[in-house]
Amino acid sequence: MTIDFYLETKRLIIRPLQVSDYPSWFEGFSNRLPSQHAFDEGLLEMSIATSAMAKGRHLHSCHF
């Protein structure tokens, strides 16, 4: 189930991820450092996260 929402303040916009967010989303996950503590997932395998995949599904549903 997907719930569409949009909230905007002077300094913040909260909305579902969009395909145009893919480059920033990918960079944020692919440049992670090795795990720093027990609750940190550390490095992620990003080879399955392609821009073509992002066009077919919401980025927030991509769990690694």
N, C-alpha and C positions, 0 to 999 in steps of 0.2 A: 504494500500500500504506500502510495506517495502522497504526501501532503504538501501542497504548494503554499508558501508563505512569503511575505516580504515585509520587512520592518526597516525603516530608515530614520536615523537621528542625524544630528549635525556632524558627528564624527564616525558613525558606524552604519553599515548596511548589512542586514542579515537576510539571506535568500538562498534558495537551493543552488547548488553548483550547476554551471552551464558548460557546454562544450568549449566555449571560448576561454574557460578557466583552466583548461587542460595543461597548457605550458607551465603555469605557475604551480598547479597542483603536482605535476610530475616533478618539477624542480624541488619542491618542498619535501617530497618523499624520497627522491633519488639521492639527495645530498645529505642524508642522515649519517651521523657518526656511529661508530660501534657502540653497543650498549654501555651505558654509564652506571646503571644500577639494576636491581632485580626486576623493576617494573617497566623498564625501557626495552622496547622491542629491537632497538638498534637498527643495523643495516637491513634493508628489504630487497628482495629480488624483484626488480622492476621490468624485466624483459616481457612480462605478460601485459604490461600497462601501455598499450599503444594508443595513438590518437584515433585510430579506426575503432578500437574497442570503446573508447569514450563516447563516440558518436552513437553507439548502440545502447548505452545504458548510462544511468546517472553515475557520476564519479564517486559520490558518497557511498555507493553500494559496492565499491571495489575493496574487498578485504584481502589483505595479504597475510 
